[in-house]
Amino acid sequence: MKKIFQSALIWSYISLLTIILYFTMLLCTILFYPFDKKRTIAHRQCFWWSDAVIALNPYWKLDISGMENIDKSRTYVIIANHQSLADIVVAYQIKMQFKWVAKKDLFKVPFIGWSLSLAKHIKLERGNFSSIKKVYREAAHWLRSGMSVLFFPEGTRSETTEIGDFRNGAFKLAIKERVPILPIVFEGTGTAIPKGSWIFMAKTSAKLKILPAIETTHYQPSDYAKLRELARSVLEKK
């Protein structure tokens, strides 16, 4: 009974925080619209939201390492493994500007999805070739504007702790735009949100690791598979 009551409080708290986040981002978008076309101020609101969700969930403990590997004066193609929706909360702990590439359905989720739209994140419709082409056009536009872009190159959440095969797009884009790859690793987030239930049953010790950037300037467009496999091996070795 205690866990049911505690879980209900946690979800209520997360929901309230997310509603506040949305209206704060909406206000920032309206107030700074003429001066902030990249929506950097709206995006920055997700930092306090992430801090609050993590700090006040008694079932979550997060260890962060490798922040020194982020040069905020540079633009990256960020790649990460994908274990659960908790990755969205945790990723904001890198405290840098970026645009997600996220599936279109997520943008329809009340408040959290609406917040993604306000921050101008990139919508991907799986299985739609024209949508995929549009994603890479948008991603290239942001990179050329000095905005990093975050991809989950596995394409979907992993059902295990193993990292799945990577898709090619992020690596082709990094080579074409001559920007480095910034690998980040999530560990433990797969159990941070209960599967098939809303009740938090056990404490989760998660880790966020930011790994050294992989330079791409010496790669040719035909080398994308080599870069892809290098990046995957780096994430696996951590």
Contacts in CASP RR format, 6 or more apart in sequence:
PFRMAT RR
TARGET T0000
AUTHOR 0000-0000-0000
METHOD contacts of the structure
MODEL  1
MKKIFQSALIWSYISLLTIILYFTMLLCTILFYPFDKKRTIAHRQCFWWS
DAVIALNPYWKLDISGMENIDKSRTYVIIANHQSLADIVVAYQIKMQFKW
VAKKDLFKVPFIGWSLSLAKHIKLERGNFSSIKKVYREAAHWLRSGMSVL
FFPEGTRSETTEIGDFRNGAFKLAIKERVPILPIVFEGTGTAIPKGSWIF
MAKTSAKLKILPAIETTHYQPSDYAKLRELARSVLEKK
3 199 0 8 1.000
3 200 0 8 1.000
3 201 0 8 1.000
4 199 0 8 1.000
6 58 0 8 1.000
6 200 0 8 1.000
7 198 0 8 1.000
7 199 0 8 1.000
7 200 0 8 1.000
10 57 0 8 1.000
10 58 0 8 1.000
10 59 0 8 1.000
10 200 0 8 1.000
11 198 0 8 1.000
13 56 0 8 1.000
14 53 0 8 1.000
14 57 0 8 1.000
15 111 0 8 1.000
17 49 0 8 1.000
17 52 0 8 1.000
17 53 0 8 1.000
18 49 0 8 1.000
18 111 0 8 1.000
18 112 0 8 1.000
18 115 0 8 1.000
19 111 0 8 1.000
20 49 0 8 1.000
21 45 0 8 1.000
21 46 0 8 1.000
21 49 0 8 1.000
21 111 0 8 1.000
21 115 0 8 1.000
22 111 0 8 1.000
22 112 0 8 1.000
22 114 0 8 1.000
22 115 0 8 1.000
22 118 0 8 1.000
24 45 0 8 1.000
25 42 0 8 1.000
25 45 0 8 1.000
25 46 0 8 1.000
25 115 0 8 1.000
25 118 0 8 1.000
25 119 0 8 1.000
26 118 0 8 1.000
28 36 0 8 1.000
28 41 0 8 1.000
28 42 0 8 1.000
28 45 0 8 1.000
29 36 0 8 1.000
29 39 0 8 1.000
29 42 0 8 1.000
29 118 0 8 1.000
32 41 0 8 1.000
32 42 0 8 1.000
36 42 0 8 1.000
38 97 0 8 1.000
38 120 0 8 1.000
38 145 0 8 1.000
38 147 0 8 1.000
39 118 0 8 1.000
39 119 0 8 1.000
39 120 0 8 1.000
40 97 0 8 1.000
42 118 0 8 1.000
42 119 0 8 1.000
43 97 0 8 1.000
43 98 0 8 1.000
43 119 0 8 1.000
44 97 0 8 1.000
46 92 0 8 1.000
46 115 0 8 1.000
46 119 0 8 1.000
47 92 0 8 1.000
47 95 0 8 1.000
49 92 0 8 1.000
50 89 0 8 1.000
50 90 0 8 1.000
50 91 0 8 1.000
50 92 0 8 1.000
50 93 0 8 1.000
51 93 0 8 1.000
53 89 0 8 1.000
54 60 0 8 1.000
54 62 0 8 1.000
54 89 0 8 1.000
54 90 0 8 1.000
54 93 0 8 1.000
57 200 0 8 1.000
58 203 0 8 1.000
59 192 0 8 1.000
59 200 0 8 1.000
59 202 0 8 1.000
59 203 0 8 1.000
59 204 0 8 1.000
60 192 0 8 1.000
60 203 0 8 1.000
60 204 0 8 1.000
60 206 0 8 1.000
61 203 0 8 1.000
61 204 0 8 1.000
61 205 0 8 1.000
61 206 0 8 1.000
62 90 0 8 1.000
62 93 0 8 1.000
62 206 0 8 1.000
62 207 0 8 1.000
62 208 0 8 1.000
63 205 0 8 1.000
63 206 0 8 1.000
63 207 0 8 1.000
63 208 0 8 1.000
64 93 0 8 1.000
64 207 0 8 1.000
64 208 0 8 1.000
64 209 0 8 1.000
64 210 0 8 1.000
65 207 0 8 1.000
65 208 0 8 1.000
65 209 0 8 1.000
65 210 0 8 1.000
66 209 0 8 1.000
66 210 0 8 1.000
66 211 0 8 1.000
67 94 0 8 1.000
67 210 0 8 1.000
69 182 0 8 1.000
69 210 0 8 1.000
69 211 0 8 1.000
69 212 0 8 1.000
69 213 0 8 1.000
70 94 0 8 1.000
70 96 0 8 1.000
70 182 0 8 1.000
70 210 0 8 1.000
71 213 0 8 1.000
72 96 0 8 1.000
74 179 0 8 1.000
74 180 0 8 1.000
74 213 0 8 1.000
75 143 0 8 1.000
75 146 0 8 1.000
75 147 0 8 1.000
75 148 0 8 1.000
75 179 0 8 1.000
76 98 0 8 1.000
76 148 0 8 1.000
76 149 0 8 1.000
76 179 0 8 1.000
76 180 0 8 1.000
76 181 0 8 1.000
76 182 0 8 1.000
76 213 0 8 1.000
77 143 0 8 1.000
77 148 0 8 1.000
77 149 0 8 1.000
77 151 0 8 1.000
77 170 0 8 1.000
77 171 0 8 1.000
77 173 0 8 1.000
77 174 0 8 1.000
77 177 0 8 1.000
77 179 0 8 1.000
77 180 0 8 1.000
77 181 0 8 1.000
77 182 0 8 1.000
78 98 0 8 1.000
78 148 0 8 1.000
78 149 0 8 1.000
78 150 0 8 1.000
78 151 0 8 1.000
78 181 0 8 1.000
78 182 0 8 1.000
78 183 0 8 1.000
78 184 0 8 1.000
79 150 0 8 1.000
79 151 0 8 1.000
79 152 0 8 1.000
79 153 0 8 1.000
79 166 0 8 1.000
79 170 0 8 1.000
79 181 0 8 1.000
79 182 0 8 1.000
79 183 0 8 1.000
79 184 0 8 1.000
79 231 0 8 1.000
79 235 0 8 1.000
80 87 0 8 1.000
80 91 0 8 1.000
80 150 0 8 1.000
80 151 0 8 1.000
80 152 0 8 1.000
80 183 0 8 1.000
80 184 0 8 1.000
80 185 0 8 1.000
80 186 0 8 1.000
81 152 0 8 1.000
81 154 0 8 1.000
81 158 0 8 1.000
81 163 0 8 1.000
81 164 0 8 1.000
81 185 0 8 1.000
81 186 0 8 1.000
81 235 0 8 1.000
82 152 0 8 1.000
82 154 0 8 1.000
82 155 0 8 1.000
82 156 0 8 1.000
82 157 0 8 1.000
82 158 0 8 1.000
82 186 0 8 1.000
83 157 0 8 1.000
83 158 0 8 1.000
83 161 0 8 1.000
83 186 0 8 1.000
83 188 0 8 1.000
83 189 0 8 1.000
83 190 0 8 1.000
84 157 0 8 1.000
84 189 0 8 1.000
84 190 0 8 1.000
84 191 0 8 1.000
84 192 0 8 1.000
84 193 0 8 1.000
85 193 0 8 1.000
86 189 0 8 1.000
86 190 0 8 1.000
86 192 0 8 1.000
86 193 0 8 1.000
86 206 0 8 1.000
87 152 0 8 1.000
87 186 0 8 1.000
87 189 0 8 1.000
88 100 0 8 1.000
88 112 0 8 1.000
90 186 0 8 1.000
90 189 0 8 1.000
90 192 0 8 1.000
90 206 0 8 1.000
90 208 0 8 1.000
91 150 0 8 1.000
91 184 0 8 1.000
91 186 0 8 1.000
91 208 0 8 1.000
93 208 0 8 1.000
94 184 0 8 1.000
94 208 0 8 1.000
94 210 0 8 1.000
96 148 0 8 1.000
97 147 0 8 1.000
97 148 0 8 1.000
98 147 0 8 1.000
98 148 0 8 1.000
98 149 0 8 1.000
98 150 0 8 1.000
99 119 0 8 1.000
99 120 0 8 1.000
99 121 0 8 1.000
99 122 0 8 1.000
99 138 0 8 1.000
99 139 0 8 1.000
99 142 0 8 1.000
99 147 0 8 1.000
99 148 0 8 1.000
99 149 0 8 1.000
99 150 0 8 1.000
100 116 0 8 1.000
100 121 0 8 1.000
100 122 0 8 1.000
100 149 0 8 1.000
100 150 0 8 1.000
101 121 0 8 1.000
101 122 0 8 1.000
101 124 0 8 1.000
101 135 0 8 1.000
101 139 0 8 1.000
101 149 0 8 1.000
101 150 0 8 1.000
101 151 0 8 1.000
101 152 0 8 1.000
102 116 0 8 1.000
102 121 0 8 1.000
102 122 0 8 1.000
102 123 0 8 1.000
102 124 0 8 1.000
103 123 0 8 1.000
103 124 0 8 1.000
103 125 0 8 1.000
103 126 0 8 1.000
104 123 0 8 1.000
104 124 0 8 1.000
104 125 0 8 1.000
104 126 0 8 1.000
104 131 0 8 1.000
106 112 0 8 1.000
106 113 0 8 1.000
106 116 0 8 1.000
107 113 0 8 1.000
107 114 0 8 1.000
107 116 0 8 1.000
107 117 0 8 1.000
107 121 0 8 1.000
107 123 0 8 1.000
122 135 0 8 1.000
122 138 0 8 1.000
122 139 0 8 1.000
122 142 0 8 1.000
122 149 0 8 1.000
123 131 0 8 1.000
123 135 0 8 1.000
124 131 0 8 1.000
124 132 0 8 1.000
124 135 0 8 1.000
125 131 0 8 1.000
125 132 0 8 1.000
136 169 0 8 1.000
136 173 0 8 1.000
139 149 0 8 1.000
139 151 0 8 1.000
139 173 0 8 1.000
140 173 0 8 1.000
140 176 0 8 1.000
140 177 0 8 1.000
142 148 0 8 1.000
142 149 0 8 1.000
143 149 0 8 1.000
143 173 0 8 1.000
143 177 0 8 1.000
143 179 0 8 1.000
144 177 0 8 1.000
148 182 0 8 1.000
149 173 0 8 1.000
151 169 0 8 1.000
151 170 0 8 1.000
153 166 0 8 1.000
153 167 0 8 1.000
153 169 0 8 1.000
153 170 0 8 1.000
153 171 0 8 1.000
153 228 0 8 1.000
153 231 0 8 1.000
153 232 0 8 1.000
154 163 0 8 1.000
154 164 0 8 1.000
154 165 0 8 1.000
154 166 0 8 1.000
154 167 0 8 1.000
155 167 0 8 1.000
158 164 0 8 1.000
161 187 0 8 1.000
161 188 0 8 1.000
161 190 0 8 1.000
163 232 0 8 1.000
163 235 0 8 1.000
163 236 0 8 1.000
164 232 0 8 1.000
165 232 0 8 1.000
166 228 0 8 1.000
166 229 0 8 1.000
166 231 0 8 1.000
166 232 0 8 1.000
168 224 0 8 1.000
168 225 0 8 1.000
168 228 0 8 1.000
169 224 0 8 1.000
170 181 0 8 1.000
171 181 0 8 1.000
171 224 0 8 1.000
171 225 0 8 1.000
171 227 0 8 1.000
171 228 0 8 1.000
171 231 0 8 1.000
172 221 0 8 1.000
172 224 0 8 1.000
174 180 0 8 1.000
174 181 0 8 1.000
174 216 0 8 1.000
174 227 0 8 1.000
175 216 0 8 1.000
175 219 0 8 1.000
175 220 0 8 1.000
175 221 0 8 1.000
175 223 0 8 1.000
175 224 0 8 1.000
175 227 0 8 1.000
176 221 0 8 1.000
178 216 0 8 1.000
178 217 0 8 1.000
179 216 0 8 1.000
180 213 0 8 1.000
180 214 0 8 1.000
180 215 0 8 1.000
180 216 0 8 1.000
181 213 0 8 1.000
181 214 0 8 1.000
181 216 0 8 1.000
181 227 0 8 1.000
181 231 0 8 1.000
182 210 0 8 1.000
182 211 0 8 1.000
182 213 0 8 1.000
182 214 0 8 1.000
183 210 0 8 1.000
183 211 0 8 1.000
183 213 0 8 1.000
183 214 0 8 1.000
183 231 0 8 1.000
183 234 0 8 1.000
183 235 0 8 1.000
184 208 0 8 1.000
184 209 0 8 1.000
184 210 0 8 1.000
184 211 0 8 1.000
185 207 0 8 1.000
185 208 0 8 1.000
185 209 0 8 1.000
185 211 0 8 1.000
185 235 0 8 1.000
185 238 0 8 1.000
186 206 0 8 1.000
186 207 0 8 1.000
186 208 0 8 1.000
187 206 0 8 1.000
187 207 0 8 1.000
187 208 0 8 1.000
187 209 0 8 1.000
187 238 0 8 1.000
188 204 0 8 1.000
188 205 0 8 1.000
188 206 0 8 1.000
188 207 0 8 1.000
189 204 0 8 1.000
189 206 0 8 1.000
190 204 0 8 1.000
191 202 0 8 1.000
191 204 0 8 1.000
192 204 0 8 1.000
192 206 0 8 1.000
194 200 0 8 1.000
194 201 0 8 1.000
209 238 0 8 1.000
211 234 0 8 1.000
211 235 0 8 1.000
211 238 0 8 1.000
214 227 0 8 1.000
214 230 0 8 1.000
214 231 0 8 1.000
214 234 0 8 1.000
216 227 0 8 1.000
219 226 0 8 1.000
219 227 0 8 1.000
END
